[in-house]
Amino acid sequence: MTATLPRVRLDVFTQIPHAFGWLTEQKPLATVLGGELELRLFNYRGTTPLRAGQVDDSPYGGGSGMVLRVDVVAAALEAAYGDERPARVIALTPQGRQLDQALVEELAAEPAIAVLSSRFEGFDARIVDHLCSDAVSIGPYVLSGGELPAMVLVDAVARRLPGALAEGSGESESFSADLDGGIEYPHYTRPPVFRGWEVPDVLLSGNHAAVDAWRREQSRFRSAV
């Protein structure tokens, strides 16, 4: 039997590949891993041209913290791809394009993506300027490393692949086309009354047209806030 080729291959370059162990065991990623999605983890230390597994260095001009070296990243990319790099090589950095659902949909349509993460003070600027096609940020705040942003990106892309979610469950959620790109409506479940907090009557009415209209109204209200 011929093996099914993955729809998307995500290659994450990191100093802490074991940090992704938990993520690979969770749905929806675990559902598509090995099928629609191939996830490969590359440790910069495995291909570094420096001694003793060194991958970063203090910045020119002084300052605290360590910076991921350009020669280390170049060596990692060359070892993984030779001259055939993916069209999208993404650096995870605060200076990048904000990750939103439109970008997620764009990336989920790519056959292969390389994702570069760093630690502490980030990348030598030449990595972003010359070795990457894109820079992406998950938000305007500072983290200790790029592993968490990489996990966010991987999870967001994985859940857009066929089979990741129950049929139809991803079509009426926040930022979906069914909601005109807006925020998802509120959800309620049993009991119908708890501590005097009641479920809206329309959701208990059995009138599906009225429920759909209410949900769209709520989505528009939430999106406008």
C-alpha positions as CSV (number, residue, x, y, z in Angstrom):
1,M,0.0,0.0,0.0
2,T,1.3,3.5,-0.9
3,A,1.7,5.8,2.1
4,T,-0.4,8.9,2.1
5,L,1.8,12.1,1.8
6,P,1.2,14.7,4.5
7,R,-0.8,17.8,3.4
8,V,1.6,20.1,5.4
9,R,5.1,19.6,6.8
10,L,6.1,21.8,9.7
11,D,9.7,22.0,10.6
12,V,10.5,23.7,13.9
13,F,14.1,24.7,14.8
14,T,14.6,25.1,18.5
15,Q,17.0,24.7,21.3
16,I,14.4,22.7,23.4
17,P,12.8,20.1,21.1
18,H,11.6,18.1,24.1
19,A,9.3,21.0,25.0
20,F,7.0,20.0,22.2
21,G,6.4,16.5,23.6
22,W,3.2,17.4,25.4
23,L,1.8,19.2,22.4
24,T,2.2,16.2,20.1
25,E,0.0,14.1,22.4
26,Q,-2.9,16.4,22.4
27,K,-5.9,16.9,20.1
28,P,-6.2,18.2,17.5
29,L,-2.5,17.9,16.7
30,A,-2.3,14.2,17.7
31,T,-5.3,13.5,15.4
32,V,-3.5,14.7,12.2
33,L,0.1,13.9,13.1
34,G,1.5,11.3,10.8
35,G,-1.3,11.8,8.3
36,E,-2.3,15.3,7.2
37,L,0.6,16.8,9.2
38,E,4.3,15.9,9.5
39,L,6.0,17.7,12.3
40,R,9.8,17.6,12.5
41,L,11.9,19.1,15.3
42,F,15.5,20.3,14.7
43,N,17.9,21.1,17.5
44,Y,20.3,23.9,16.6
45,R,22.9,22.3,18.8
46,G,22.9,19.2,16.6
47,T,24.4,21.1,13.7
48,T,26.1,24.0,15.2
49,P,29.6,24.8,13.7
50,L,30.7,26.0,17.1
51,R,32.4,23.9,19.9
52,A,30.6,22.4,22.9
53,G,27.2,22.9,21.3
54,Q,27.3,26.7,21.5
55,V,24.5,28.4,19.6
56,D,24.3,31.9,20.9
57,D,26.6,34.8,21.9
58,S,26.7,38.2,23.5
59,P,25.6,41.1,21.2
60,Y,28.0,43.5,19.6
61,G,27.7,46.9,21.3
62,G,27.1,45.4,24.7
63,G,24.0,44.7,26.6
64,S,22.6,41.8,28.7
65,G,21.4,38.5,27.4
66,M,22.4,36.2,24.6
67,V,21.6,36.3,20.9
68,L,21.1,33.3,18.5
69,R,24.0,33.4,16.0
70,V,23.5,33.7,12.3
71,D,26.1,31.0,11.4
72,V,24.3,28.6,13.7
73,V,20.9,29.1,12.0
74,A,22.5,28.9,8.5
75,A,24.1,25.6,9.4
76,A,20.8,24.2,10.7
77,L,18.9,25.2,7.5
78,E,21.7,23.8,5.3
79,A,21.8,20.5,7.1
80,A,18.0,20.2,6.9
81,Y,17.4,21.3,3.3
82,G,20.6,21.8,1.4
83,D,19.7,24.2,-1.4
84,E,16.0,23.3,-1.3
85,R,14.4,25.3,1.5
86,P,10.7,25.7,1.9
87,A,9.2,28.9,0.4
88,R,8.1,30.0,3.9
89,V,10.9,30.2,6.5
90,I,9.4,32.0,9.5
91,A,11.2,33.7,12.3
92,L,9.1,34.1,15.5
93,T,9.9,37.6,16.7
94,P,8.0,40.6,18.2
95,Q,8.8,42.6,15.0
96,G,6.8,40.2,12.8
97,R,3.4,40.2,11.3
98,Q,0.7,39.6,13.9
99,L,-0.5,36.0,13.8
100,D,-4.2,36.1,13.0
101,Q,-6.7,33.7,11.5
102,A,-6.1,35.0,8.0
103,L,-2.4,34.2,8.3
104,V,-3.2,30.8,9.8
105,E,-5.4,29.9,6.8
106,E,-2.6,31.1,4.5
107,L,0.0,28.9,6.2
108,A,-2.3,25.9,6.4
109,A,-2.3,26.0,2.6
110,E,1.5,25.7,2.3
111,P,3.0,22.3,1.7
112,A,6.1,23.0,3.9
113,I,7.0,25.6,6.5
114,A,10.2,26.1,8.5
115,V,9.7,27.8,11.9
116,L,12.7,29.4,13.6
117,S,12.5,30.0,17.4
118,S,15.1,31.6,19.6
119,R,15.7,32.1,23.3
120,F,16.3,35.2,25.5
121,E,17.3,38.2,23.4
122,G,16.3,36.7,20.1
123,F,18.0,36.5,16.7
124,D,21.0,38.1,15.1
125,A,19.1,40.5,12.8
126,R,20.8,38.9,9.7
127,I,18.8,35.8,10.3
128,V,15.5,37.6,9.9
129,D,16.8,39.8,7.1
130,H,18.5,37.2,5.0
131,L,17.6,33.7,6.0
132,C,13.8,34.1,6.4
133,S,10.9,34.9,4.2
134,D,8.6,35.9,7.0
135,A,8.6,37.2,10.5
136,V,5.6,36.4,12.7
137,S,4.6,37.6,16.2
138,I,1.9,36.1,18.4
139,G,1.4,39.3,20.3
140,P,2.9,42.5,21.7
141,Y,4.6,41.1,24.8
142,V,7.9,39.5,25.7
143,L,8.5,35.8,26.4
144,S,11.7,34.0,27.5
145,G,11.8,32.0,24.2
146,G,10.2,31.1,21.0
147,E,9.0,27.7,21.9
148,L,5.6,28.8,23.1
149,P,4.9,31.0,20.0
150,A,6.0,28.0,17.9
151,M,3.5,25.8,19.6
152,V,0.8,28.4,19.1
153,L,1.5,28.5,15.4
154,V,1.7,24.7,15.1
155,D,-1.6,24.2,16.9
156,A,-3.4,26.9,14.9
157,V,-2.3,25.4,11.6
158,A,-2.9,21.8,12.6
159,R,-6.6,22.5,13.6
160,R,-7.3,23.8,10.1
161,L,-6.2,20.5,8.4
162,P,-8.9,17.9,7.4
163,G,-9.7,15.5,10.2
164,A,-8.3,17.6,13.0
165,L,-11.8,18.6,14.3
166,A,-15.2,16.9,14.3
167,E,-17.0,17.6,11.0
168,G,-18.4,21.1,10.9
169,S,-17.1,22.1,14.3
170,G,-14.5,24.5,12.9
171,E,-16.9,26.3,10.5
172,S,-18.8,28.4,13.0
173,E,-16.1,29.4,15.5
174,S,-14.4,32.7,16.0
175,F,-13.0,34.3,12.8
176,S,-14.7,31.7,10.5
177,A,-16.4,32.5,7.2
178,D,-19.7,31.5,8.7
179,L,-19.5,34.3,11.2
180,D,-18.1,36.8,8.7
181,G,-14.7,36.7,10.4
182,G,-16.1,37.8,13.7
183,I,-16.0,36.5,17.3
184,E,-18.0,33.4,18.1
185,Y,-21.3,33.7,19.9
186,P,-21.7,32.6,23.6
187,H,-22.4,29.0,24.5
188,Y,-24.6,27.6,27.3
189,T,-25.2,24.1,28.6
190,R,-27.1,22.4,31.5
191,P,-28.5,23.2,34.0
192,P,-30.8,25.8,32.4
193,V,-30.7,27.9,35.7
194,F,-27.8,28.0,38.1
195,R,-27.7,30.4,41.1
196,G,-30.4,32.4,39.3
197,W,-28.3,32.7,36.1
198,E,-30.5,31.7,33.2
199,V,-29.9,30.3,29.8
200,P,-31.5,32.7,27.1
201,D,-35.0,31.5,26.3
202,V,-34.3,31.4,22.6
203,L,-31.8,28.6,23.1
204,L,-34.4,26.5,24.8
205,S,-37.1,27.2,22.2
206,G,-36.3,24.5,19.7
207,N,-36.7,27.2,17.0
208,H,-33.5,26.7,14.9
209,A,-34.0,29.7,12.7
210,A,-34.4,31.9,15.8
211,V,-31.4,30.3,17.4
212,D,-29.3,31.0,14.3
213,A,-30.4,34.6,14.1
214,W,-29.7,35.1,17.8
215,R,-26.2,33.6,17.4
216,R,-25.4,35.9,14.5
217,E,-26.6,38.9,16.4
218,Q,-24.4,37.9,19.4
219,S,-21.4,37.4,17.2
220,R,-21.8,40.8,15.6
221,F,-22.2,42.4,19.1
222,R,-19.1,40.6,20.5
223,S,-17.0,41.5,17.4
224,A,-17.9,45.2,17.7
225,V,-16.8,45.5,21.3
